Amino acid sequence: MNSILSIRINQAACIQARKFLFFHLWLPLVGVMLFSGLLMGLAGDQWLADLLYRLEGGQWLLKQHWITEYLIHRVGKWLSIVAGLCLLGGMLVRCRGGLAGCRYLRASLYVVVTLVLSTSLISLVKRLTGMDCPWDLVRYGGGFPFIGLFESRHGLKASGCFPAGHASAGYAWVCLYFAAWGVCPAWRWLGLMIGLVAGLIFGISQQLRGAHFLSHDLWSLTICWLVALGFFYLFFVSPTVRVVSAQQRAMT
């Protein structure tokens, strides 16, 4: 009887896990691919950048504006770093008396690890890709022709503007959504809102400066989301559910 009950519980857990993956992995990926195709394949990036460029008088008027360059770009970046360090410091202080006394140790550690790895991975990808920033392009007063993500640059120096690095300092905080799933699910939407709003503020500011296309921000968010989702499974999902899910996939 106990074995039958255990099997049913595991099956129910696997069904929930598949549902969770559908809404948090597969559905978002489909949306990203469709939106990315619109922006990068059908020139949606250029359409939006053209609009901003015209509204700023045929120049990147806000490129060196104190709000976009100093307040949001520089101060905002450091605020994100300080917030991460405060979280780490608070975690260490609360756990000084031993791991048993730290109720939210796993969630705090998850957030810190995810923040560091998300932004580090995006920095690495930026070095591997060769896309230019809008302000580098002839179309917007720069000196380079537009070269797509998978096109050869034929020896031209790469700017490393894809994906958006600054926006990742905001979007990396979407990990709060998954952290809340692990300790207090009722707070998950607030966590998601914090990450999305911070990323949008950083991202829109950079687009107004001519530093990035919208697709650059889209892929920063995507990478941050995937890293957060992956580590959510490592930190919070029951190993039993992972094993049973793997066994069921092997049987199908």
C-alpha positions as CSV (number, residue, x, y, z in Angstrom):
1,M,0.0,0.0,0.0
2,N,2.8,2.4,0.9
3,S,4.6,1.6,-2.3
4,I,1.5,2.3,-4.4
5,L,1.0,5.6,-2.5
6,S,4.7,6.5,-3.1
7,I,4.4,5.8,-6.8
8,R,1.3,8.0,-7.1
9,I,3.0,10.8,-5.2
10,N,6.0,10.6,-7.5
11,Q,3.8,10.5,-10.6
12,A,1.9,13.6,-9.4
13,A,5.2,15.3,-8.7
14,C,6.5,14.5,-12.2
15,I,3.3,15.8,-13.7
16,Q,3.7,19.1,-11.8
17,A,7.4,19.2,-12.8
18,R,6.5,18.8,-16.5
19,K,3.8,21.5,-16.2
20,F,6.4,23.8,-14.5
21,L,8.9,23.2,-17.3
22,F,6.3,23.9,-19.9
23,F,5.5,27.3,-18.5
24,H,9.0,28.2,-17.4
25,L,11.1,26.7,-20.2
26,W,9.4,25.6,-23.4
27,L,6.8,28.3,-23.6
28,P,9.2,31.2,-22.9
29,L,11.7,29.7,-25.4
30,V,9.1,29.7,-28.1
31,G,8.2,33.3,-27.3
32,V,11.8,34.3,-27.4
33,M,12.4,32.6,-30.8
34,L,9.4,34.3,-32.3
35,F,10.2,37.7,-30.9
36,S,13.9,37.3,-31.8
37,G,12.9,36.4,-35.4
38,L,10.8,39.6,-35.5
39,L,13.6,41.8,-34.2
40,M,16.7,40.2,-35.8
41,G,15.2,38.5,-38.9
42,L,12.6,41.1,-39.9
43,A,14.5,44.2,-39.0
44,G,12.4,45.1,-35.9
45,D,15.6,46.1,-34.2
46,Q,16.4,48.7,-36.9
47,W,12.8,49.9,-37.0
48,L,12.8,50.8,-33.3
49,A,16.4,52.2,-33.3
50,D,15.4,54.3,-36.4
51,L,12.5,55.7,-34.4
52,L,14.5,56.6,-31.4
53,Y,17.3,58.1,-33.5
54,R,14.7,60.3,-35.3
55,L,13.1,61.4,-32.0
56,E,16.5,62.4,-30.7
57,G,17.0,64.7,-33.8
58,G,19.2,62.4,-36.0
59,Q,21.7,61.8,-33.2
60,W,22.0,59.9,-30.0
61,L,21.1,63.0,-27.9
62,L,20.9,61.0,-24.7
63,K,24.2,59.2,-25.2
64,Q,26.0,61.3,-22.6
65,H,23.0,62.7,-20.7
66,W,23.5,62.6,-17.0
67,I,20.4,60.5,-16.3
68,T,21.1,57.8,-18.9
69,E,24.9,57.7,-18.7
70,Y,25.6,58.5,-15.1
71,L,22.5,57.9,-13.0
72,I,21.2,54.7,-14.7
73,H,24.3,53.3,-16.4
74,R,26.9,53.9,-13.7
75,V,25.1,54.4,-10.4
76,G,22.5,51.7,-11.4
77,K,25.2,49.2,-12.1
78,W,26.8,49.8,-8.7
79,L,23.5,49.7,-6.9
80,S,22.9,46.2,-8.3
81,I,26.4,45.1,-7.2
82,V,25.9,46.6,-3.7
83,A,22.6,44.9,-3.4
84,G,24.2,41.5,-4.2
85,L,27.0,42.2,-1.8
86,C,24.5,43.1,0.9
87,L,22.6,39.9,0.3
88,L,25.9,37.9,0.6
89,G,26.9,39.8,3.8
90,G,23.5,39.4,5.3
91,M,23.6,35.7,4.6
92,L,27.0,35.3,6.2
93,V,26.0,37.3,9.3
94,R,22.7,35.3,9.8
95,C,24.6,32.0,9.4
96,R,27.4,32.8,11.8
97,G,25.9,30.6,14.4
98,G,25.7,27.6,12.1
99,L,23.8,26.4,9.1
100,A,20.9,25.3,11.2
101,G,20.2,28.8,12.3
102,C,19.8,30.2,8.8
103,R,16.3,29.5,7.5
104,Y,16.9,31.1,4.1
105,L,20.5,30.0,3.5
106,R,19.7,27.9,0.4
107,A,17.6,30.7,-1.2
108,S,20.3,33.4,-0.4
109,L,23.1,31.2,-1.7
110,Y,21.0,30.5,-4.8
111,V,20.5,34.2,-5.5
112,V,24.1,35.0,-5.1
113,V,25.4,32.2,-7.3
114,T,22.8,32.9,-10.0
115,L,23.6,36.6,-10.0
116,V,27.3,36.0,-10.4
117,L,27.0,33.3,-13.0
118,S,24.3,35.1,-15.1
119,T,26.3,38.3,-15.5
120,S,29.6,36.4,-16.0
121,L,28.1,34.2,-18.7
122,I,26.7,37.3,-20.5
123,S,30.1,38.9,-20.3
124,L,31.7,35.8,-21.8
125,V,29.1,35.6,-24.6
126,K,29.8,39.3,-25.4
127,R,33.4,38.5,-26.0
128,L,32.5,35.6,-28.3
129,T,30.0,37.5,-30.5
130,G,30.9,40.3,-32.8
131,M,27.8,42.4,-33.1
132,D,28.2,46.2,-33.0
133,C,26.2,48.7,-31.0
134,P,23.8,50.9,-32.9
135,W,26.0,54.0,-32.3
136,D,28.9,52.1,-34.1
137,L,26.9,51.7,-37.3
138,V,27.0,54.0,-40.4
139,R,23.2,54.1,-40.3
140,Y,23.4,56.0,-37.0
141,G,26.4,58.1,-37.5
142,G,29.1,55.5,-36.8
143,G,31.7,53.9,-39.0
144,F,30.7,50.3,-39.4
145,P,28.2,48.5,-41.7
146,F,25.6,46.4,-40.0
147,I,26.8,42.7,-39.7
148,G,24.4,40.1,-38.4
149,L,25.1,37.8,-35.5
150,F,26.2,34.8,-37.6
151,E,27.8,36.8,-40.5
152,S,31.6,37.0,-41.0
153,R,33.1,40.3,-40.1
154,H,35.9,40.0,-42.7
155,G,38.6,41.3,-40.3
156,L,36.5,44.2,-38.9
157,K,37.1,44.8,-35.2
158,A,34.2,43.5,-33.1
159,S,32.4,45.8,-30.6
160,G,31.0,43.0,-28.4
161,C,27.6,44.5,-27.9
162,F,25.5,41.3,-27.9
163,P,23.9,40.5,-25.6
164,A,23.3,43.6,-23.4
165,G,25.7,43.6,-20.5
166,H,24.3,46.5,-18.5
167,A,20.7,45.2,-18.7
168,S,21.9,41.9,-17.3
169,A,22.7,43.7,-14.0
170,G,18.9,44.1,-13.7
171,Y,17.6,41.0,-15.4
172,A,19.8,38.8,-13.3
173,W,17.5,39.6,-10.4
174,V,14.7,37.5,-12.0
175,C,16.3,34.8,-9.9
176,L,14.2,36.2,-7.1
177,Y,11.2,34.7,-8.7
178,F,12.6,31.2,-8.4
179,A,14.1,31.9,-5.0
180,A,10.6,32.8,-3.8
181,W,9.3,29.6,-5.3
182,G,11.7,27.7,-3.1
183,V,10.9,29.4,0.2
184,C,7.7,31.6,-0.1
185,P,5.8,31.1,-3.4
186,A,3.4,34.0,-2.6
187,W,6.3,36.4,-3.1
188,R,7.4,35.1,-6.5
189,W,5.6,37.7,-8.5
190,L,7.2,40.5,-6.6
191,G,10.6,38.9,-7.2
192,L,9.8,38.6,-10.9
193,M,8.7,42.2,-11.0
194,I,11.9,43.4,-9.4
195,G,14.1,41.7,-12.0
196,L,12.0,42.7,-15.0
197,V,11.6,46.4,-13.9
198,A,15.3,46.7,-13.1
199,G,16.3,45.1,-16.4
200,L,13.8,47.2,-18.4
201,I,15.1,50.5,-16.8
202,F,18.7,49.6,-17.6
203,G,17.9,48.2,-21.1
204,I,15.7,51.1,-22.2
205,S,18.2,53.6,-21.0
206,Q,20.9,52.0,-23.1
207,Q,18.7,51.8,-26.1
208,L,18.0,55.6,-25.8
209,R,21.8,56.1,-25.7
210,G,22.3,54.0,-28.9
211,A,24.2,51.3,-27.0
212,H,22.0,48.3,-27.8
213,F,19.2,47.0,-30.0
214,L,16.1,45.6,-28.3
215,S,17.2,42.0,-29.3
216,H,20.3,42.5,-27.2
217,D,18.2,43.0,-24.1
218,L,15.9,40.1,-25.1
219,W,18.8,37.7,-25.1
220,S,20.2,39.0,-21.8
221,L,16.9,38.3,-20.2
222,T,16.8,34.9,-21.8
223,I,20.2,33.9,-20.5
224,C,19.5,35.2,-17.0
225,W,16.2,33.3,-17.0
226,L,17.7,30.1,-18.2
227,V,20.5,30.3,-15.7
228,A,18.1,31.0,-12.9
229,L,15.8,28.1,-13.9
230,G,18.7,25.7,-14.2
231,F,20.0,26.5,-10.7
232,F,16.5,26.5,-9.3
233,Y,16.4,22.8,-10.2
234,L,19.8,22.2,-8.6
235,F,19.0,24.1,-5.4
236,F,15.3,23.4,-4.8
237,V,13.8,20.6,-6.8
238,S,13.7,17.2,-5.0
239,P,16.3,14.7,-6.4
240,T,13.6,12.1,-6.3
241,V,11.5,14.0,-8.7
242,R,14.5,14.4,-11.0
243,V,15.3,10.7,-10.9
244,V,11.7,9.6,-11.5
245,S,11.3,12.0,-14.3
246,A,14.5,10.6,-16.0
247,Q,13.2,7.1,-15.5
248,Q,9.8,8.0,-17.1
249,R,11.5,9.6,-20.0
250,A,13.7,6.5,-20.5
251,M,10.6,4.3,-20.6
252,T,8.8,6.4,-23.2
